[in-house]
Amino acid sequence: MSKEIFNPTRFNKSDNPDFDQVLEAHLARRSVLKGGLGLGAMATFGAFGLAGCNSSSSDTPAPTVSKAKLGFNSIAGSKIDAVSVPEGYSAQVLAPWGQPLTDQASAWQADGSNNAVDQENAMGMHHDGLHFFPLNDAGSDGLLCVNHEYIDQNALHPNGSDADANGIRSSVDQVRKEINAHGVAVVRIQLQDNGQWKVVDNDPLNRRYTGATTMDISGPLAYSDKLATPFSPDGSQARGTLNNCGNGYTPWGTYLTCEENWPGYFINTGTTTADQERIGISTSGTGRYGWETLAGNAEERVDEFSRFNVTPSGSSAMDDYRNEANGHGFIVEIDPYTANSRAVKRTALGRFRHEGCTFGKLKAGQPISFYSGHDSRFEYMYKFVSASAWDPADANASDRLAMGDKYMDEGTLYVAKFDADGVGSWLPLSMDGATQDGGSLSDHFDSLEDIILNTAGAADLVGATPMDRPEWCAVDPITGAVYLTLTNNTRRNETTGTNPANPRLNNKFGHVIRWDEGESVNEFTWDIFVFGSDANGDAQTNLSGLNEFNQFASPDGLSFDQRGILWIQTDNGASEVTSYTNDQMLAVVPSTITDDEGNLDTINADNQGELRRFFVGPNGCEVTGFTITPDYTTMFVSIQHPGNWPYSSNAAEATPAGVNIRPRAALVAIRKNDGSPLGV
């Protein structure tokens, strides 16, 4: 989500073929799901019969089409220091950066004088992915888990960073404050009689997981000597979670936070390993914020800063922190309902720049699939399939992290290859996984541990398809179809080529792709759901026929609610759109968009009005993160790095001209003024 600091093309040096080497651009709408007979296509059979279907089966179960219909008019774009919502809605600022969660934190100080201890016990910086966990049936009392992706040093410190011209740090409190501003917050909130939400001060369940919090390692890398450090000699623990961007949750009631652009926090100025070269560990200068430059400071505790320098300097891993970065790059599971519970890093789901983690449609007696994209240009889409079959009784388990052990520690990790004619295959990243050279991954790796540590390198070898920044995934609860945002890729040029799934050169607008799983765990069918564009784009750019009221660029956050409404958030990168509107959130009901034969359709000039703009953020921000209460009466979204906002608790109140405030990332709680379900 945050702006990339590294050039990802220097990490993915594979020569995996793009789609243009397989087939000419495959842009015809309805190209795939129509004939693939996946869950998405089947969703419309109940309403339209089996016309156009090649199957003669009469007993195939047909999921119903979503009954949701959008009940708001698409709003205009906005370029102000306030949020915009449809008529009849209100927006409240909730849980901004620095709001105390426990009584160990002092009240927020507008002059930036809060110290590291305050930050450790308060909302972190730059809110991102989030999820609501209810504490009552009404959904008026619950817990929000909120990611805090990265920091803005100028905003965090009242007099700016202490770093000198070479990035060398001198203030222990500043660096600790920065580390504590990262991670995840768990905060209890309650709906008041006046329709406003309130943070419950000092609730026993309020807590922070920061860049310094001890976490357990599970899965293939648990107790591995490849994770052994002086802090955890047996390789069972890691310290902190960093650059938490996208998120997910589990059927058994836990939160999943995803470590995205974590490599730059570490530095190796010596001999690098293959996985470090592939993922992009820094090799010169300082780490992202220079935390390692405080190594050896008299105030340093338990190598809290030294650990970010992963240069081998001793005779073994017990003499330095060469393995510290190996404890990062994972999906991290948190039990929000259990106070003081330790977070768990689930290594079986792969190690890369994770952007979200979404489980597929559940079937009793069948394994669970988890989807996660690698958010960099020309990177890959992954799926993890559990070894254990889903038992619906586990949704009510009291030991939630034990369920994580059951479903997320053993299974098979796959990477996607999008083939010609809208079909695709999931390629296993296991020791016997076939490589392009006719061998197997066992010819290149000594163990599954090594494959996990260099997940992207293994994906190179098996022939995965490079994509245009795979970000958030969402699964349609009605059809089971999987949707993925491909944010943009301005480095796709004549040399790299185009392909049917990423068909535009200099792709600054991005698009949303979708697929249906096949009968085999290795098969799927896909098509492109909608292309981003400005309304005035030519025929080769505005392929979905978007207009002023739904033009967008750089789709990023993506989520379905259980009614079947898809919410698309943007991290705009195209001036043609940013000159018209700030980052935004749009809505659409995909399962109701069909062609004349009753098959799922793409968004195009004939039906693009089904996509509507619901929300616009304030100047300078990114709109990211989505969750909704069980009764659909409140939606929460994150506002990251706003420019001159919020002015008051009313998120839609613009900051007056000439007034400059200290900006604070925050949540926005959106409700209908009459308290009824929103969006419909």
C-alpha positions in Angstrom: 0.0 0.0 0.0 2.7 2.5 0.9 4.9 3.8 -1.9 7.5 1.2 -2.9 11.0 2.1 -1.9 12.7 -0.6 -4.0 12.6 -1.5 -7.7 11.0 -5.0 -7.6 12.1 -5.8 -11.1 15.6 -6.1 -9.8 14.5 -9.0 -7.6 12.4 -11.0 -10.1 15.1 -11.9 -12.7 13.3 -15.0 -14.0 12.6 -15.3 -17.7 9.1 -16.8 -17.2 7.1 -16.1 -20.3 4.4 -13.4 -20.3 1.1 -14.2 -21.9 1.9 -12.6 -25.2 4.3 -15.5 -25.7 1.4 -17.9 -25.2 -1.5 -16.1 -26.9 -2.5 -12.7 -28.3 -4.3 -10.5 -25.8 -7.5 -12.2 -24.8 -9.8 -9.3 -24.1 -13.2 -10.5 -25.2 -15.6 -10.1 -22.3 -17.4 -13.2 -21.0 -14.3 -15.0 -22.3 -13.9 -17.6 -19.7 -16.4 -18.0 -16.8 -19.1 -18.5 -19.4 -17.7 -21.8 -20.5 -15.6 -22.9 -17.5 -18.6 -24.0 -15.5 -17.0 -22.8 -12.3 -19.0 -21.7 -9.3 -19.2 -18.1 -10.6 -20.8 -19.2 -13.9 -23.1 -21.6 -12.1 -24.4 -18.9 -9.8 -26.7 -17.6 -12.5 -28.2 -20.9 -13.6 -30.9 -20.8 -11.0 -32.2 -17.5 -12.5 -31.6 -18.2 -16.2 -31.6 -21.9 -16.7 -28.9 -23.9 -18.4 -29.0 -22.1 -21.7 -25.6 -21.8 -23.2 -24.2 -24.5 -20.9 -22.4 -27.5 -22.3 -23.4 -29.7 -19.3 -26.5 -31.9 -19.5 -26.6 -32.5 -15.8 -29.8 -31.6 -14.1 -28.8 -32.2 -10.5 -25.9 -29.8 -10.3 -26.5 -27.5 -7.3 -27.0 -23.9 -8.3 -26.0 -21.2 -5.8 -28.4 -18.3 -5.8 -27.7 -14.9 -7.2 -27.1 -12.1 -4.7 -30.4 -10.4 -3.7 -28.5 -7.2 -2.9 -29.2 -4.1 -5.0 -27.3 -0.9 -4.5 -29.5 1.8 -3.1 -27.4 4.9 -3.5 -26.5 7.1 -6.4 -22.9 7.3 -7.4 -21.3 10.4 -5.9 -19.1 12.8 -7.7 -15.4 12.9 -7.2 -13.9 15.1 -4.6 -10.7 17.1 -3.9 -11.1 18.5 -0.4 -9.7 18.0 3.1 -12.7 15.9 4.1 -14.4 12.6 3.2 -17.5 12.5 0.9 -20.4 10.0 1.3 -23.8 9.7 -0.4 -26.7 11.8 0.7 -28.3 10.4 3.8 -25.0 9.1 5.2 -22.7 10.4 7.9 -19.0 9.7 8.6 -17.3 9.7 12.0 -13.6 9.8 12.8 -12.7 6.9 15.1 -9.5 5.7 16.8 -7.0 8.0 15.1 -3.2 7.5 15.4 -2.0 8.2 19.0 -5.3 7.6 20.7 -4.5 5.8 24.0 -5.6 2.2 24.3 -4.4 1.6 27.9 -3.8 3.8 30.9 0.0 3.4 30.3 -0.3 5.9 27.5 -0.6 9.7 27.9 -3.2 11.6 26.0 -2.4 12.5 22.4 -0.3 15.6 22.2 -0.7 17.7 19.1 2.9 18.9 19.4 4.2 15.4 18.9 5.8 15.1 22.4 4.4 11.7 23.1 7.2 9.2 23.8 7.9 5.6 22.9 6.0 4.2 25.8 3.0 6.3 24.9 3.2 5.0 21.3 3.5 1.4 22.5 0.1 1.7 24.2 -1.8 3.8 21.7 -3.1 3.5 18.1 -0.2 3.1 15.7 0.5 5.1 12.5 -0.9 4.8 9.0 -4.0 2.6 9.5 -4.5 -0.1 6.8 -6.3 -3.5 6.8 -8.8 -4.1 9.5 -11.6 -6.4 10.7 -14.5 -6.2 13.1 -15.0 -9.0 15.6 -18.4 -8.8 17.4 -18.8 -9.2 21.2 -22.6 -9.4 21.1 -25.3 -10.6 18.7 -26.3 -7.1 17.8 -22.9 -6.2 16.7 -23.0 -3.0 18.7 -20.0 -4.0 20.8 -16.9 -5.5 19.3 -13.2 -5.5 18.7 -11.4 -3.9 15.8 -8.1 -5.3 14.7 -6.2 -2.6 12.7 -2.9 -2.8 10.8 -0.4 0.0 11.1 1.7 -0.2 7.9 4.6 2.3 8.1 5.5 5.7 9.6 6.0 9.3 8.5 9.0 10.4 10.5 8.3 14.1 10.0 4.8 13.7 11.5 5.9 11.3 14.2 8.6 13.5 15.7 7.9 17.2 16.6 11.3 18.4 15.4 11.8 15.8 12.6 14.0 12.8 12.5 17.3 12.7 14.3 19.0 11.0 11.4 22.1 12.7 10.0 22.9 13.1 6.3 24.1 9.5 6.1 20.9 8.2 7.8 22.7 7.5 11.1 20.4 7.7 14.1 21.2 9.0 17.6 17.9 9.1 19.6 16.9 5.8 21.2 13.4 7.1 22.1 12.8 8.2 18.5 13.7 4.8 17.1 11.7 2.9 19.8 8.7 5.2 19.0 9.0 4.4 15.3 9.2 0.6 16.0 6.1 0.9 18.3 4.1 2.8 15.7 4.3 -0.2 13.4 2.2 -3.4 13.8 -1.4 -4.1 14.8 -3.9 -2.6 17.3 -6.7 -4.5 19.0 -9.3 -2.0 20.2 -12.7 -2.4 21.8 -15.5 -0.1 20.5 -19.1 0.3 21.4 -22.1 2.0 19.6 -23.7 4.7 21.6 -27.4 5.7 21.7 -26.6 8.7 19.5 -25.3 6.5 16.7 -21.7 7.3 17.4 -19.0 4.8 18.1 -16.7 5.1 21.1 -13.3 3.5 22.0 -13.6 1.8 25.3 -10.7 3.2 27.3 -8.3 0.8 28.9 -10.4 -2.2 28.1 -8.6 -5.5 29.1 -8.7 -6.6 25.4 -7.1 -3.4 24.1 -3.5 -4.1 23.2 -0.8 -3.5 20.6 1.5 -5.8 18.7 4.4 -3.8 17.5 7.7 -4.1 15.6 9.3 -5.4 18.9 6.6 -7.8 20.2 7.7 -11.4 20.7 5.8 -13.8 18.4 5.7 -17.6 17.9 6.8 -19.4 14.8 4.7 -22.3 13.5 4.6 -24.5 10.4 7.6 -25.8 8.4 10.1 -23.2 9.8 9.2 -23.7 13.5 12.3 -24.6 15.5 14.4 -24.4 12.3 18.1 -23.6 12.6 17.5 -21.2 9.8 15.5 -19.0 12.2 18.0 -19.4 15.1 19.2 -16.1 16.6 20.8 -15.1 19.9 17.3 -14.0 21.0 15.7 -17.3 20.0 18.4 -20.0 19.8 15.9 -22.8 19.0 14.2 -20.8 16.2 10.8 -20.9 17.9 10.2 -17.1 18.1 10.6 -13.9 16.1 10.5 -10.3 17.2 7.9 -7.9 15.8 5.7 -7.6 12.7 6.5 -4.9 10.1 4.8 -3.2 7.2 1.4 -4.7 8.0 -0.6 -3.8 4.9 -3.4 -6.1 3.8 -5.2 -8.5 6.1 -7.7 -11.3 6.5 -9.6 -13.3 9.1 -10.4 -17.0 9.6 -13.6 -19.0 9.9 -12.7 -19.7 13.6 -12.5 -16.0 14.6 -8.9 -14.9 14.4 -7.3 -12.0 12.6 -4.6 -12.4 9.9 -2.2 -9.5 9.4 0.2 -9.6 6.4 3.8 -8.5 6.3 4.4 -6.7 3.0 7.4 -4.4 2.3 9.4 -5.7 5.1 12.8 -6.5 3.4 14.0 -2.9 3.4 14.0 -2.7 7.2 17.0 -5.1 7.2 20.5 -4.6 5.8 23.2 -7.0 4.8 26.5 -5.4 3.7 28.3 -8.7 3.4 27.6 -11.9 1.5 23.9 -12.2 0.7 21.9 -15.4 0.4 19.8 -16.4 -2.6 16.5 -15.6 -0.8 17.8 -12.2 0.3 18.8 -11.3 -3.2 15.4 -12.4 -4.6 13.3 -10.7 -2.0 15.3 -7.5 -1.9 17.1 -7.1 1.5 19.1 -3.8 1.5 22.8 -4.2 0.8 24.1 -0.6 1.1 23.5 2.6 3.0 21.2 2.0 5.9 17.9 0.1 6.4 14.6 1.9 5.7 14.8 4.0 8.8 18.3 3.3 9.9 17.3 1.5 13.1 20.4 -0.7 13.0 22.7 2.3 13.3 21.9 2.4 17.0 23.5 -1.0 17.5 25.8 -0.9 20.5 24.1 2.2 22.0 24.4 2.2 25.8 20.7 2.2 26.1 20.1 -0.7 23.7 18.2 -3.6 25.3 18.5 -7.3 24.1 20.0 -6.2 20.7 16.7 -4.4 19.9 18.5 -2.4 17.2 21.4 -4.6 16.3 19.0 -7.3 15.0 18.2 -5.2 11.9 21.7 -5.7 10.6 21.7 -9.2 9.2 25.3 -9.1 7.9 27.2 -12.3 9.0 30.0 -11.2 11.3 30.7 -14.1 13.6 31.4 -17.8 13.2 27.8 -18.9 13.7 24.2 -17.7 13.9 24.7 -17.3 17.6 27.3 -14.6 17.1 25.2 -12.2 14.9 21.7 -11.7 13.5 22.2 -13.3 10.1 18.8 -15.1 10.5 16.7 -12.2 11.9 15.1 -11.4 8.6 14.1 -15.0 8.1 11.5 -14.5 10.8 9.6 -11.9 8.6 7.5 -12.0 5.5 4.7 -14.2 6.7 1.0 -14.3 7.5 0.6 -13.5 11.3 -2.4 -14.8 13.2 -3.9 -13.0 16.2 -6.7 -14.1 18.6 -8.5 -10.8 19.3 -10.8 -12.4 21.9 -8.0 -13.6 24.3 -6.1 -10.9 26.2 -2.4 -11.2 26.2 -2.4 -14.0 23.6 0.8 -14.3 21.6 0.7 -13.8 17.8 1.7 -16.7 15.6 3.6 -16.5 12.3 2.2 -19.1 9.9 5.2 -20.0 7.7 3.5 -22.7 5.6 1.7 -19.9 3.7 5.0 -18.8 2.2 7.4 -16.0 2.7 7.2 -13.0 0.4 5.6 -9.5 0.4 2.2 -10.6 1.4 -0.8 -8.4 0.4 -3.9 -9.8 2.2 -4.9 -13.3 3.0 -8.4 -14.5 2.1 -10.0 -18.0 2.5 -12.1 -19.5 -0.2 -15.7 -20.6 0.1 -16.0 -23.2 2.7 -17.2 -26.8 2.2 -17.6 -29.3 5.0 -15.2 -32.2 4.5 -13.0 -30.2 2.0 -9.7 -28.5 2.6 -9.6 -24.7 3.1 -7.9 -22.5 0.5 -6.1 -19.3 1.4 -5.2 -16.7 -1.2 -2.4 -14.1 -1.0 -0.7 -11.9 -3.6 2.9 -10.7 -3.7 2.6 -6.9 -4.1 5.4 -6.0 -6.5 5.5 -5.5 -10.2 5.9 -8.8 -12.2 5.3 -10.9 -9.1 2.9 -13.8 -8.4 -0.4 -15.0 -6.9 -0.4 -17.8 -4.4 -2.8 -20.3 -2.9 -2.3 -22.4 0.2 -4.5 -25.5 0.6 -4.8 -27.0 4.0 -4.1 -30.7 4.7 -7.0 -30.9 7.1 -10.6 -30.9 5.8 -13.0 -28.2 7.1 -15.2 -29.1 10.1 -17.9 -26.5 10.6 -17.8 -27.2 14.4 -14.4 -25.6 14.5 -15.9 -22.2 13.8 -16.9 -22.2 17.5 -13.7 -23.5 18.9 -12.6 -21.9 22.2 -8.9 -22.4 21.5 -8.7 -20.4 18.3 -5.0 -20.5 17.7 -5.1 -24.3 17.9 -7.4 -24.2 14.9 -4.8 -22.2 13.2 -2.4 -25.0 13.9 -4.8 -27.4 12.4 -5.6 -25.6 9.2 -2.6 -23.3 8.5 0.5 -25.3 9.5 0.2 -28.3 7.1 -0.8 -28.2 3.5 0.4 -27.4 0.1 1.5 -23.9 -1.2 0.8 -23.2 -4.9 1.6 -20.4 -7.3 -0.6 -19.4 -10.2 0.1 -19.8 -13.9 -2.5 -18.1 -16.1 -2.6 -20.0 -19.4 -4.1 -19.4 -22.8 -7.9 -19.4 -23.5 -8.7 -18.3 -19.9 -7.6 -21.4 -18.1 -5.0 -21.6 -15.5 -3.1 -24.0 -13.2 -1.9 -23.9 -9.7 1.8 -25.1 -9.5 2.8 -26.8 -6.3 5.8 -25.4 -4.4 6.8 -28.7 -2.8 10.0 -30.7 -3.1 8.4 -32.8 -5.9 7.0 -29.7 -7.7 7.9 -29.8 -11.4 10.2 -27.1 -12.7 10.5 -25.7 -16.1 13.8 -27.4 -16.8 12.1 -30.8 -16.5 13.3 -31.5 -13.0 11.8 -30.8 -9.6 12.3 -28.3 -6.9 14.3 -30.9 -5.0 17.0 -30.3 -7.6 17.3 -26.7 -6.4 16.4 -26.8 -2.7 17.5 -29.1 0.2 14.2 -28.9 2.1 10.7 -27.5 2.3 12.1 -25.0 4.7 14.4 -23.6 2.0 11.5 -23.4 -0.5 9.4 -21.4 2.0 12.3 -19.0 2.8 12.7 -18.3 -0.9 9.1 -18.7 -2.0 9.4 -16.3 -4.9 12.6 -18.0 -6.2 10.8 -21.3 -6.2 7.9 -19.8 -8.0 10.3 -18.5 -10.7 11.6 -22.1 -11.2 8.1 -23.7 -11.7 7.0 -21.1 -14.2 4.5 -18.9 -12.4 3.0 -15.9 -14.3 4.4 -12.4 -13.5 1.5 -10.1 -12.8 0.9 -6.3 -12.5 1.2 -6.0 -8.7 -1.2 -8.7 -7.2 -2.8 -7.1 -4.2 -6.0 -7.8 -2.3 -8.2 -10.9 -2.9 -11.9 -11.2 -2.1 -14.2 -14.2 -2.5 -17.8 -13.8 -3.5 -19.8 -15.4 -0.7 -22.6 -16.2 -3.2 -20.7 -17.8 -6.0 -17.3 -18.6 -4.6 -15.5 -16.8 -7.4 -12.2 -15.2 -6.4 -11.4 -11.6 -7.3 -7.9 -10.0 -7.3 -6.8 -6.4 -7.7 -3.8 -5.8 -10.0 -3.0 -2.3 -9.0 -0.7 -1.1 -11.8 2.6 -1.6 -13.6 4.1 1.3 -15.4 7.2 -0.8 -16.1 5.3 -3.1 -18.4 6.7 -2.1 -21.8 7.6 -3.5 -25.2 10.4 -5.4 -23.7 8.5 -7.1 -21.0 5.4 -7.5 -23.2 1.7 -7.8 -22.4 -0.4 -10.8 -21.8 -4.1 -11.6 -21.6 -4.3 -11.2 -17.9 -2.2 -8.0 -17.9 -2.9 -6.7 -21.4 -1.9 -3.0 -21.3 1.5 -1.5 -21.7 2.4 1.2 -19.2 -0.5 0.0 -17.1 -1.0 2.9 -14.7 -4.7 2.3 -14.2 -4.8 -1.4 -13.1 -7.7 -3.8 -13.3 -9.5 -6.5 -11.4 -9.2 -10.2 -12.4 -11.3 -13.1 -11.2 -11.3 -16.9 -11.4 -13.3 -20.0 -10.5 -11.6 -23.0 -9.0 -11.9 -26.2 -11.1 -12.7 -29.7 -10.1 -9.0 -30.4 -9.5 -7.0 -28.4 -6.9 -4.6 -27.5 -9.7 -7.2 -26.0 -12.2 -9.0 -22.7 -12.5 -10.7 -20.6 -15.2 -10.3 -16.8 -15.3 -11.3 -13.5 -16.9 -10.9 -9.8 -16.4 -13.7 -8.3 -14.5 -13.1 -4.5 -14.9 -10.3 -2.3 -16.2 -9.4 1.0 -14.4 -9.4 4.1 -16.6 -10.2 7.8 -16.7 -13.6 8.6 -18.2 -11.9 10.2 -21.2 -9.6 7.3 -22.0 -9.5 6.1 -25.6 -10.9 2.7 -26.7 -7.6 0.9 -25.9 -7.6 2.4 -22.3 -11.2 2.7 -21.2 -12.0 -0.9 -22.0 -14.9 -1.0 -19.4 -16.5 2.2 -20.6 -16.2 4.0 -17.3 -17.7 7.5 -16.9 -17.2 10.4 -14.5 -19.1 8.7 -11.7 -17.1 5.5 -11.6 -13.7 6.2 -13.2 -10.9 4.9 -11.1 -7.2 4.0 -11.1 -5.0 1.6 -9.1 -7.5 -0.7 -7.5 -6.0 -1.9 -4.2 -8.2 -2.8 -1.2 -10.9 -5.4 -2.1 -13.6 -7.0 0.0 -17.0 -8.6 -0.2 -19.6 -8.3 2.4 -21.8 -11.3 3.0 -24.7 -9.9 0.9 -22.5 -10.2 -2.2 -21.5 -6.5 -2.5 -17.9 -6.1 -3.7 -16.2 -3.0 -2.4 -13.2 -1.7 -4.4 -10.7 0.8 -2.9 -8.1 2.7 -4.8 -4.5 3.9 -4.3 -4.5 6.3 -7.2 -1.4 6.5 -9.4 -2.8 8.0 -12.6 -2.9 11.8 -13.0 -5.9 11.5 -15.3 -8.0 10.3 -12.4 -6.2 12.0 -9.5 -6.9 15.4 -11.1 -10.6 14.7 -10.8 -10.9 12.9 -7.5 -9.0 11.7 -4.4 -8.7 8.0 -3.6 -12.1 6.4 -3.3 -14.2 3.3 -2.7 -16.7 1.9 -5.2 -19.3 -0.8 -5.0 -20.8 -3.4 -7.3 -22.8 -6.6 -7.1 -20.9 -9.0 -9.5 -23.2 -12.0 -9.4 -26.1 -9.9 -10.8 -24.2 -8.8 -13.9 -25.0 -11.3 -16.6 -25.1 -11.5 -20.4 -28.1 -12.5 -22.5 -27.4 -16.2 -21.8 -27.3 -15.8 -18.1 -23.5 -16.1 -17.7 -21.5 -13.8 -15.4 -20.4 -10.8 -17.4 -17.6 -8.3 -17.0 -18.2 -4.6 -16.5 -18.4 -2.9 -19.9 -20.0 0.0 -21.6 -23.4 -1.7 -21.5 -23.5 -2.2 -17.8 -20.8 0.0 -16.2 -23.5 1.9 -14.3 -23.6 -1.1 -11.9 -20.3 0.1 -10.6 -20.9 3.1 -8.3 -18.7 5.5 -6.3 -19.7 5.3 -2.6 -16.9 7.1 -0.8 -14.1 9.6 -1.4 -11.2 10.2 1.0 -9.6 13.6 2.0 -6.7 15.2 0.1 -3.4 13.3 0.2 -4.8 10.0 1.5 -5.1 6.4 0.5 -8.5 4.7 1.2 -7.7 1.3 2.5 -9.1 -1.5 4.7 -12.7 -2.5 4.9 -14.9 -4.2 7.5 -18.6 -4.0 8.3 -20.8 -4.9 11.3 -22.9 -8.1 11.1 -26.1 -6.1 10.7 -24.5 -4.0 7.9 -25.3 -0.7 9.6 -21.7 0.4 10.1 -18.8 0.3 7.7 -15.3 1.0 8.9 -12.6 2.1 6.5 -9.0 3.3 7.1 -7.7 6.6 6.0 -3.9 6.4 5.6 -1.5 9.4 5.3 -4.1 12.2 4.9 -2.8 15.7 4.1 -4.6 18.2 6.3 -7.3 16.1 8.1 -9.2 15.4 10.3 -10.5 18.8 11.4 -13.1 17.4 13.8 -14.8 14.1 14.8 -17.1 14.7 11.7 -15.0 13.1 9.0 -17.0 15.0 6.3 -16.2 18.4 7.8 -13.6 20.1 5.7 -10.6 21.7 7.2 -11.1 25.5 6.8 -8.9 27.3 4.3 -5.7 28.6 5.8 -5.9 26.2 8.8 -3.1 23.7 9.1 -3.4 20.8 11.4 -1.2 17.8 12.3 -2.6 15.1 10.1 -3.6 11.8 11.7 -4.4 8.5 10.0 -7.7 7.3 11.4 -10.7 5.0 10.9 -13.9 6.3 9.5 -17.2 4.8 10.7 -19.9 5.3 8.0 -23.6 4.9 8.8 -26.9 5.8 7.3 -28.5 8.6 9.2 -31.6 6.4 9.8 -29.5 3.6 11.1 -30.6 1.1 8.4 -28.3 -1.2 6.5 -26.0 0.8 4.3 -25.2 0.3 0.6 -28.7 -1.0 -0.3 
